[in-house]
Amino acid sequence: MTTGASDFWDSASQAERVARAYGAPDIVRVRAALLDLLAPEPGWRVVDLGAGPGVFAEALADRGCRPTLVDFAPSMLEHARGRLGERADAYVVADAARVDLPDAAFDAACVVQVLEYVDDPVAVLREAARLVRPGGVVLASDTDWDTMAFAIEDVELGRRVTAAHAATKPDPWAGRRMRGWLVAAGLEPQAHRIEVLHSDHRDGDTFIEHNWPHFRRLLERRELLPAAELDRFERQVDAAEAAGAYGFAVMRHAWRAGRR
C-alpha cells in the first residue's frame, strides 16, 4: 500500500463505510458480473488479496468456495470475520505483495479494487500468481477513474471534479493498464470484461452516494479543489436530480488470467 494508508484504512468505521458502499445494488450487480467472469467451481480454495471487510469473499463463499482473506488492516479482517465466520478458511494480516502462505495452494486468487491503491501493482499480481496452482486463475478488477462522469449542467466543473478525484489515486488508470500488468507478472490474460458502474437516481443507496462524502473530504484535505467549488458542484448535482437529469457512471475493467 501507499505510505500512510494503514492509519487511514485500519479502523472499524472505515470497514463499516466500505461494507455499506459495497452493499449498494449498483455495485452488487457489478460484483455478480465479476464472479461470472471468474466462474469458480464449488469447493475451490480462493485467496482474496486486499479483502477489506469481506464483501467479495462473502460472495465467493455464497458460490461454494472456501475463501482465505488477506488484508493489511486488522480492522477490515475483524469486520470480515463477523460476516463470514467459519465459512472462510483463514484471515491473514499481510501486505498483498508479501503473503506468508505456501506456493500453489489455491485454485484462484482475486485482486479486486486493490491495484489502484498500491505502489507496485505487478508485485501484487506476481504474488497472486505464486499462490495459485498451475492451471489456476487470477481475477483482477479495478477502476478507470478518468472515466468518472456526472450528468450536470457545468461540463468543465464536472471534468475538474473527475480530474481531482483521479489525482488522489497512485494510478487512476489502473483499470486500463491491467492487461499489461498481468503480462508483466507472468500471467496469461484469458478474458476481459468492462462493467459500467452507474446510477440515475439519488436514493442514498448507490455506490457514489455512499462514497461522495468520503471523496469530498479527501479532495478538501489534499487541497485539490476549494470548498466553494465543491459546494457549487453539489448544487449542480442537486439541480440535475430535481430536473430528472442526474446520472453517474464510471468504468471498471476486469480480467480473468491463467497461471502458465
C-alpha positions as CSV (number, residue, x, y, z in Angstrom):
1,M,0.0,0.0,0.0
2,T,1.0,3.6,-0.2
3,T,2.7,5.4,2.7
4,G,0.2,6.3,5.4
5,A,-2.6,4.1,4.1
6,S,-2.5,1.8,7.1
7,D,-3.5,4.6,9.5
8,F,-6.4,5.7,7.3
9,W,-7.9,2.3,6.5
10,D,-7.4,0.4,9.7
11,S,-10.5,1.4,11.7
12,A,-13.8,-0.1,12.4
13,S,-15.6,3.0,11.0
14,Q,-13.8,2.6,7.6
15,A,-14.7,-1.1,7.5
16,E,-18.3,-0.2,8.1
17,R,-18.3,2.5,5.5
18,V,-16.7,0.3,2.8
19,A,-19.1,-2.5,3.6
20,R,-22.1,-0.3,3.3
21,A,-20.9,1.1,-0.1
22,Y,-20.3,-2.4,-1.4
23,G,-23.8,-3.5,-0.4
24,A,-25.5,-0.9,-2.7
25,P,-27.5,-2.5,-5.6
26,D,-25.4,-1.0,-8.4
27,I,-22.2,-2.4,-7.0
28,V,-23.9,-5.8,-6.2
29,R,-24.6,-6.1,-9.9
30,V,-21.0,-5.4,-10.9
31,R,-19.8,-7.9,-8.3
32,A,-22.0,-10.6,-9.7
33,A,-20.6,-9.9,-13.2
34,L,-17.0,-10.3,-11.8
35,L,-17.9,-13.7,-10.2
36,D,-19.4,-14.8,-13.5
37,L,-16.1,-13.9,-15.2
38,L,-14.2,-15.9,-12.6
39,A,-16.6,-18.8,-12.9
40,P,-15.5,-20.5,-9.7
41,E,-16.3,-24.2,-9.1
42,P,-17.8,-25.3,-5.8
43,G,-15.1,-26.3,-3.4
44,W,-12.4,-24.0,-4.9
45,R,-9.9,-22.6,-2.5
46,V,-9.7,-18.9,-3.3
47,V,-7.3,-16.3,-1.8
48,D,-8.8,-12.8,-1.8
49,L,-5.9,-10.3,-1.7
50,G,-6.9,-6.9,-0.3
51,A,-10.1,-8.5,1.0
52,G,-11.2,-5.4,3.0
53,P,-14.4,-6.0,5.0
54,G,-15.0,-9.3,3.3
55,V,-17.9,-8.4,0.9
56,F,-16.3,-10.1,-2.1
57,A,-15.2,-13.1,-0.1
58,E,-18.7,-13.5,1.2
59,A,-20.0,-13.6,-2.3
60,L,-17.3,-16.3,-3.1
61,A,-18.5,-18.3,-0.1
62,D,-22.1,-18.0,-1.3
63,R,-20.9,-19.7,-4.5
64,G,-19.5,-22.6,-2.6
65,C,-15.9,-21.5,-2.5
66,R,-13.6,-21.6,0.6
67,P,-12.0,-18.1,0.7
68,T,-8.8,-17.1,2.5
69,L,-8.9,-13.4,3.2
70,V,-5.7,-11.3,3.2
71,D,-5.6,-7.6,4.2
72,F,-3.0,-5.3,5.8
73,A,-5.7,-3.8,8.1
74,P,-6.7,-5.9,11.1
75,S,-10.0,-3.9,11.5
76,M,-11.1,-4.8,8.0
77,L,-10.5,-8.5,8.7
78,E,-12.3,-8.3,12.0
79,H,-15.3,-6.9,10.2
80,A,-14.9,-9.7,7.6
81,R,-14.8,-12.4,10.4
82,G,-18.1,-11.1,11.6
83,R,-19.6,-11.6,8.1
84,L,-18.1,-15.0,7.3
85,G,-17.1,-16.7,10.5
86,E,-16.1,-20.2,9.7
87,R,-17.2,-20.0,6.1
88,A,-13.6,-18.7,5.4
89,D,-10.5,-20.9,5.8
90,A,-8.3,-18.1,7.2
91,Y,-7.9,-14.4,7.9
92,V,-4.4,-13.3,7.2
93,V,-2.9,-9.9,8.1
94,A,-0.4,-9.1,5.4
95,D,0.6,-6.8,2.6
96,A,-0.9,-8.1,-0.6
97,A,2.6,-8.3,-2.2
98,R,4.1,-10.4,0.6
99,V,1.8,-13.1,2.0
100,D,3.1,-15.9,4.3
101,L,1.1,-18.6,2.5
102,P,2.5,-21.6,0.5
103,D,3.1,-21.7,-3.2
104,A,0.3,-23.1,-5.4
105,A,-2.1,-23.5,-2.5
106,F,-5.2,-22.1,-4.2
107,D,-7.4,-22.7,-7.2
108,A,-7.8,-19.0,-7.8
109,A,-6.8,-15.6,-6.5
110,C,-8.8,-12.4,-6.5
111,V,-7.4,-8.9,-6.6
112,V,-10.5,-6.6,-6.7
113,Q,-10.3,-2.9,-6.2
114,V,-6.7,-3.1,-4.9
115,L,-4.2,-2.3,-7.6
116,E,-5.2,1.4,-7.8
117,Y,-4.1,1.8,-4.2
118,V,-0.7,0.1,-4.3
119,D,2.8,1.4,-5.3
120,D,3.7,-1.8,-7.2
121,P,0.7,-3.5,-8.9
122,V,2.9,-6.0,-10.7
123,A,4.3,-7.2,-7.4
124,V,0.8,-7.9,-6.1
125,L,-0.1,-9.8,-9.3
126,R,3.1,-11.8,-9.1
127,E,2.2,-12.8,-5.6
128,A,-1.3,-13.8,-6.8
129,A,0.3,-15.9,-9.5
130,R,2.6,-17.6,-6.9
131,L,-0.3,-18.5,-4.7
132,V,-2.3,-20.1,-7.5
133,R,-1.8,-23.7,-8.7
134,P,-0.7,-24.5,-12.2
135,G,-3.8,-24.2,-14.4
136,G,-5.4,-21.9,-11.8
137,V,-6.8,-18.4,-12.4
138,V,-6.4,-14.9,-11.2
139,L,-9.3,-12.4,-11.3
140,A,-8.2,-8.8,-11.3
141,S,-10.5,-5.8,-11.4
142,D,-10.1,-2.1,-11.0
143,T,-11.5,1.3,-11.9
144,D,-10.5,3.7,-14.6
145,W,-11.2,6.9,-12.6
146,D,-10.7,9.2,-15.6
147,T,-14.0,7.9,-16.9
148,M,-16.0,9.0,-13.9
149,A,-18.8,11.3,-15.1
150,F,-21.7,13.2,-13.6
151,A,-24.6,14.5,-15.6
152,I,-24.6,18.1,-14.5
153,E,-25.0,21.4,-16.4
154,D,-21.5,22.7,-15.9
155,V,-19.3,20.3,-18.0
156,E,-16.0,21.9,-17.1
157,L,-16.8,21.7,-13.4
158,G,-17.6,18.0,-13.8
159,R,-14.3,17.5,-15.5
160,R,-12.4,19.2,-12.7
161,V,-14.0,17.1,-10.1
162,T,-13.2,13.9,-12.0
163,A,-9.6,15.0,-12.5
164,A,-9.2,16.0,-8.9
165,H,-10.5,12.7,-7.6
166,A,-8.3,10.7,-10.1
167,A,-5.3,12.6,-8.6
168,T,-5.9,11.0,-5.2
169,K,-5.0,7.6,-6.6
170,P,-1.5,6.2,-7.1
171,D,-2.7,5.2,-10.6
172,P,-6.1,6.3,-11.6
173,W,-5.7,4.4,-14.9
174,A,-5.4,1.0,-13.1
175,G,-8.3,-0.4,-15.0
176,R,-7.0,0.3,-18.5
177,R,-3.4,-0.7,-17.5
178,M,-4.3,-4.1,-16.1
179,R,-3.7,-6.3,-19.1
180,G,-0.1,-5.1,-19.3
181,W,0.4,-5.6,-15.5
182,L,-0.9,-9.2,-15.8
183,V,1.5,-10.0,-18.6
184,A,4.4,-8.4,-16.7
185,A,3.5,-10.6,-13.7
186,G,3.8,-13.8,-15.9
187,L,0.1,-14.4,-16.2
188,E,-1.8,-15.1,-19.4
189,P,-4.9,-12.9,-19.9
190,Q,-7.8,-15.1,-21.0
191,A,-11.0,-12.9,-20.8
192,H,-11.8,-9.2,-20.4
193,R,-14.9,-7.6,-19.3
194,I,-15.9,-4.0,-18.8
195,E,-18.6,-3.1,-16.4
196,V,-20.1,0.4,-16.1
197,L,-21.0,1.2,-12.5
198,H,-23.9,3.7,-12.9
199,S,-26.9,5.2,-11.2
200,D,-29.6,7.6,-12.4
201,H,-31.1,8.4,-9.0
202,R,-30.1,9.6,-5.6
203,D,-32.0,7.5,-3.1
204,G,-28.9,7.2,-0.9
205,D,-28.2,3.5,-1.6
206,T,-25.8,3.8,-4.5
207,F,-22.1,3.5,-4.7
208,I,-21.4,7.1,-5.3
209,E,-24.0,8.4,-2.7
210,H,-22.3,6.2,0.0
211,N,-18.8,7.4,-1.1
212,W,-19.2,11.0,-2.1
213,P,-18.8,12.4,1.4
214,H,-15.5,10.5,1.8
215,F,-14.4,11.6,-1.7
216,R,-15.2,15.3,-0.8
217,R,-13.3,15.1,2.5
218,L,-10.3,13.7,0.6
219,L,-10.3,16.4,-2.0
220,E,-10.5,19.1,0.6
221,R,-7.8,17.5,2.8
222,R,-5.4,17.4,-0.1
223,E,-6.4,20.9,-1.3
224,L,-7.2,19.6,-4.8
225,L,-10.4,21.7,-5.1
226,P,-11.6,24.6,-2.9
227,A,-14.6,24.1,-0.7
228,A,-16.6,26.8,-2.7
229,E,-16.1,24.8,-5.9
230,L,-17.2,21.6,-4.3
231,D,-20.3,23.4,-2.9
232,R,-21.1,24.6,-6.4
233,F,-20.7,21.0,-7.7
234,E,-23.1,19.7,-5.1
235,R,-25.6,22.3,-6.0
236,Q,-25.3,21.3,-9.7
237,V,-25.9,17.7,-8.7
238,D,-29.0,18.7,-6.7
239,A,-30.3,20.7,-9.6
240,A,-29.8,17.8,-12.0
241,E,-31.6,15.5,-9.7
242,A,-34.5,17.9,-9.3
243,A,-34.8,18.2,-13.1
244,G,-34.8,14.4,-13.5
245,A,-31.5,14.7,-15.4
246,Y,-29.0,13.3,-12.9
247,G,-26.6,10.5,-13.7
248,F,-23.4,9.0,-12.5
249,A,-21.1,6.5,-14.2
250,V,-17.6,5.1,-14.0
251,M,-15.9,2.3,-15.9
252,R,-14.4,-0.8,-14.3
253,H,-12.2,-3.3,-16.1
254,A,-12.0,-7.0,-15.1
255,W,-9.7,-9.7,-16.4
256,R,-9.5,-13.4,-15.8
257,A,-5.9,-14.6,-16.3
258,G,-4.4,-18.0,-16.1
259,R,-1.2,-19.2,-14.5
260,R,1.1,-20.6,-17.1
